[in-house]
Amino acid sequence: MTRLVFLSIIYIVLTAYGFQAIKTVFRSVWVQYLFIAIAILVAVNLAYQFSAPSEGKVISGGRGYAIGFLLAYMSFNLVITPILIGEDIIRSFIGLYDKYFITKDSLYLPSRRKFISQVALGLAAIPFSSLLYGMYKGRYNYKVLKYTLHFDDLPEAFDGYRVTHISDIHSGSFDNKEKINYAVDLVNQQKGDAIVFTGDLVNNKASEMYNWKDTFSKLSAKDGVFSVLGNHDYGDYVDWKSEKDKKDNLEELIAIQKEMGFDLLLNESRFIEKNGERLALVGVENWGKGGFKKAGDLDKASTNITSKDFKILLSHDPSHWEEKVIAHKDHYHLTLSGHTHGMQFGIEIPGWIKWSPVKWRYKHWAGIYKEKGQYINVNRGFGYLAYPGRVGIWPEITVIELKKGSQIA
């Protein structure tokens, strides 16, 4: 209750400063009324969505949109507030100076300057419009990212082999069949020799896939579609009536993946053979640093693998690579992960800047990294979670081409 009161006070204070800027710039009372109406609608919608029952603890659907609109509205006022507070401090100093040094009879504060409020509104429009765009267009702004990685010990038969990598589908968040159909077609158009999916098929429950099974069943590659589980796939974010219900949910999710043609690797491996040579695909269950599930067993998954095999590891959480894989006695040439989503927010300009707040939580959070002769690709995610949008960090389809030999500078 205390937290709710505190957040309500912050909301009111920020709204008050936002209103001051609107009132200073726009003399029309209808514009002022509109701002107040938006403030009320955002708050009421948030309260309504979070008072309604939910199947799981993960935010999606109506709650996601409520959070999205709240973030957009609050970002608008968060930009305005410090600017106007700075102006208030200056106005106060001027008022006090006039009263005590110019001996005016009463304390008088100068009026707000329209120019200051105009600047504040202009700056506030940037994050506000970006977050709304992220909800309207950004979440389906699919990007195909292509990498070529060189390995001296790659089997000759696999020189030029292409792996298409997707991650974090989060089907419980989807609401646009046409856009998802387009994205699945885009994956197939890459004509990867194999498609791999690195976990988080759903948000909370297996039932979220009922409307999407046919769509993702269309994924197809010559050597197959392979997958692993992510932290959301286990049903850990639902208050189940019994452990049996939770177990049944996981079994149903596993069955759905099989129905769709996914070869789900549960701490196990597969070999892809070509011209008498082979490539090992190793898949572990979720293993995440901190409070995340640690069901991944790399040793068990690699039981049938030899030290000479070229190995591609599928592991949902990139912290597994950092904590367990890099220093492992066996050499895992390439690890494919997801999980971070790139926080669905950041700035990326190739060759210049790559930034997201998620970098403060994950050392390896998006794209290709190399340590001790081993690579990892952290996919930015196919879907979205909580905030129903993406800003700057777009949904990703990765195509990785394997080449034999050293990279030519």
N, C-alpha and C positions, 0 to 999 in steps of 0.2 A: 504493500500500500504506500509506504514511504517513497519507494522508487517511482511509483505512478504519479504521486503528487509532485515530485521533483521534476520528472519529465514534462508534466503538464505546465509547470511554471516556466521551464525553458521554452516550451512551445509558445506560450503566451507572450513572453518577453521578445522572442524572435519575430513573432507575428506583429507585435507592436512597432518594432523598428522597421519591418517591411512596410507596414501601413504608413509610417511617417514618410518614407521615401516616395511611396505612391501618391500620398496626399500633397507633398511638396511639388511634384512634377506635374501631376494631373489634377486640374481643377474640377473636372467633371465628377459629380458625386456618384455617377453610375459606375465609373471605373473603380472608385473607392469601395462601393458596395460589392462589386464583383470580386475584388480582392478578399473582402471579408467573407463572402459566400464560399470562395474556394477554400479559405482557411477552415471554415466550419465543415465543409463537405469532406475534406481530407481527414479531419479528426473523427468525424462521425463514421465514415466508411471504415477507418482503421478499427474503431471500437466495435463496429458491427461484425466485421470479418473475424476478429479474434474472439468474439463472444460465441460465434457459431461453432458447433462440434467439428473436430478434425480427425481424420483417420490416422494421422501420424504427427510427429513433432517437427518434421521438416516443412518449412514454409513453401507453399506453391499455390497455384490456382488464384482464387480471389484474395487470399492473404498476401500472395506475392505481389499482386497489382496494388494492394493497399500500401505495402511497403515501398513499392516503386514510386507511387505518387507522393508518399511522405518524404522519401529521399529527395525527389525533385523539388518539392515545395520547401523543405528545410534547407537544401543547398542554396536556393534563391535567397532566403533570409539570412543564412549564415555568412554570405558574402556582404550583404548590406549592413548587417549589425555592427561589425567592428569599424567600418568606415564612418557610420553615423555616431558611434560612441566616441571616436576620435574627434569628430566635429563637435560633439557635446562638450568634451573636455576643453577645447579651444574656446567655445562660446562661454563656458563657465569662467575661464580665466579673464576673458574680455569683460564679462559682466562684473566680476569682482574688482578688476582694475578700475573700471569706470566708477564703481561705487566708493571705493576707498581712496583712490588717488585723484579722481576728477570730481569727487564729492557730489555724486548724484544722490538724490534723496532715497531712492530705493534700488534694489537689485534688479537689473534688467538684462535679460539674455537676448542677444541679437537673433533675428530670425534665421531659420535654416537657409542655406544657399541652394538655390535650385540646381546649380551646376554640380555641386557635390552629390546630390541625390541622383542626378542624371548619370554621373559616372558610376555610382554604386549600382544603379539599375542595369546599366550596360554590362558591367562585369558580372552581375548576378545572372544575367540572361544566358551566359555561356554554359555553366554547369547545369542550369535548369533545362535548357533546350537539349543539351547533350544527353541527359538522363531520359528525357522524354523520347528523343530519337532512338536511344538504345533500346527502349521498350517497343517502339513502333517498327523499327527497321533493323537495328543492330543485332538482335538475337538471332536473326536468320541471314545475316550477312556472311555467308560461308566463304572461307578462303582456303584455297589449296596451296599448301606450302611444300616445296620440293627440296630434298637434300640428296647429295651424293656423298657416301662415306666409303673410304678406302681401307682395305685390310690386306696385309701381306699374306695371311694364312687363309683367306677365303678360298673354298674349293673352286677349282677352275670352272666347273659346270654351273656355278652360281654367279659368275661374273656378269653383272647387269641385271641381277635379280631385283625385282621391285616389290616392296612391302607397303601396302596402304594401311595406315594406322588411324583409327578413330578411338575416342574415349568419352566417358561421361555423357551418355545419352540422356539420362534423367527424363524418361518418357512421361512421368507424372506431371511434368511442367508444360507439355506441348498442348497447343490449342489450334494448330493450323496444319491440316493434313496436306494441303498443296505444297507448302514450304518444305515439309519433311520429305514428301515424295521427291521433290526437286533435289534435296540434299542427298538422299539415298542414290538417286540416279547419278549425281555428281561423283559419289564414291565409286560407283561401278565404271564410270567413264574414265577413271584413271587407269583401268586395266592392270591393276596390280596382280602379280603372280599369287599373292596371298593377301587376305584382309585380316587384320587383327583388331580386336576390340578390348580395351584394357579397363573394363569395369564401370560400375554404377549404371546399370541398365534402368533402374527405377529410383524413386525418391524414398518410398516407404514400403510399398507392398507389390507383390508379383502381379496383382490384378491391374495395376497401372498399364501393363503391356497388352491387355485384351484388345484394345482398339488399334494397336500398332504392330501386332505380330505379322500381319500380312505385308505391311510396309517393309519391315526389316528382313523379312524372309526373302526379299528381292536381292539382297546383297549376295554377290557371287564373284568368285575368283577361281582360277584354274586349279590351284592347290588347296583351296578351301578357305573357310572363315573360322578363325580361332578366337577364343575369348577367355577372360578370367573374371573373377568377382571383385567388386569394389566394396568399400565400407557400407554403402547404402543398400547393397543387395541382400544383406543378412537379416533385414527387418529389425535392426537394433534401435530404430527411432520410433518404434510403435509400442504402446502399452498393451501387450497381448494378454488375453484371458488365461492362457496357459502356455507352457513351454512347447506342448504338442502343436498348438496353433502356429507358433513361431517356426517350428521345424517344418511343418506342412507348407508354410509359405515359401521357405527356402527351396524345398523339394519341387514346389510348383514352378518357381523361377528357373530352376535347373531344367525342368521338363520343357518349359517354354523355349529356352535357348536351344534345346535339342530339336524342337518342332521347327524352329526358324532355320535350322541347318548350321547353327554355331557348334563348333567343337570346343566345348568348355573344358579347360584344363584346371583341375583341382589338385594342385601340388603334384603335377605329373608332366610328362613330356611327350612330344611327337617328333618323328623324323620326316623331313621332306627329302625325297630321293630323286636324283637326276643324273643320268649318264654314269651310274655306278658310284656316285658321290652323294653325300648327305649333309643336310643342315638340320640342327636340332632346335626345335621350339620348346622352350621350358616355360611353364605357367604356374605361378604361385597364387594361393589365395591372398586375401588382403593382409598386408603387414604395414602398419603405420606408426610413426614415432608418437610418443605422448599417449593420449587416451584412446587412440584408435585401435581397432581389432588387430591382433597379431596372430592370425591363423596361418600365415604363409610359412612354409617349411621348404627352404631352398634345397637342403640336402635330400629330402624325400622326393622333391620334384625332379632332381637330377640323378636319381638312382640308376637309370639306364644309360646315362651320358658318360662319355669318356673325356679325358683331358684334351684329346686331339680333336674333338668335335667342335665345329664352329657353332656358337650358341647365341640364340636370340631369346632374351628373357622378357616375359610379360608379367609386369608387377604394377598394380594400380597406383600405389603411393610412392613418389620419388624419394621419400625419406628412407625407404627400404634400400635403395641403391646406395645412398650415402652411408647408412648404418651397417648394412650387412653384405652388400654385393661387391663393392669395390675391393674390400680387403679379403674376400673369400679366397680359399685355396685354389679354386677353379677360376678360370678366366672367362667372364661373360662378355662377349664382344660388343653386344648391343642390348640395352634394356629399353623397353617401351613402357611408358607410364602416362598418367593423367592426373586426376584428383584435384589439382590446384585451381583449375578454370582460369588461371591468370587473374583470379578474383573478379573476372568479367569487367574489369575496369583498369585502365592504364593508358600509357602513351607508348606507341611503337612506331618508330620511323627507321626502317632498315638502314644499317650503317651509321646511324647517328644516336638514337636513343631507344632504350627498352626499359620501361619502368612500370611497376605496379606496386601498390602497398603490400601485396602478398609476398614480395621479396624479403620482407622483414620476418616472415614466418618460415618460408622455404628457400633454401639456398639455390635449389634447382627448381625453377617454377614455370618455365616456358621455353621450348625450343631445344636445341642440341647443346650438350655439354660433354666434355671429355676429361677424364682423369685416369691416370695410370694405364693409358692405352685402351681404356674402355669408354664406350659412348652411352649416353642416355638421351632419348627424346622425350620431353615432357609435353604432351599434347594439351592444347588449351581448352579442349572439350568440344563436343558436338552440340550439347544442349545447354541448359542454364538452370540455376537453382536460386531460390529465395527471390532476389531482385530479378524480375522477368525481362532482363535485357542485357545488353553488352555495350560498353563504351570503350573504344580503342583496342580492346582485346577481343577479336572476333572469333566466332566458332570455326573450328579448324578440321581440315582433312589433310593428313600428312602423307606424302609419298616419299619413301626412302629407297634410293637405288644403291645396291651394294656393288662395289667395284674392287677387283683384285689388284693389288699393288699399292705402292705409296702414292699419296696425293702429290701431283705436280704443282709446284709453287707458281 
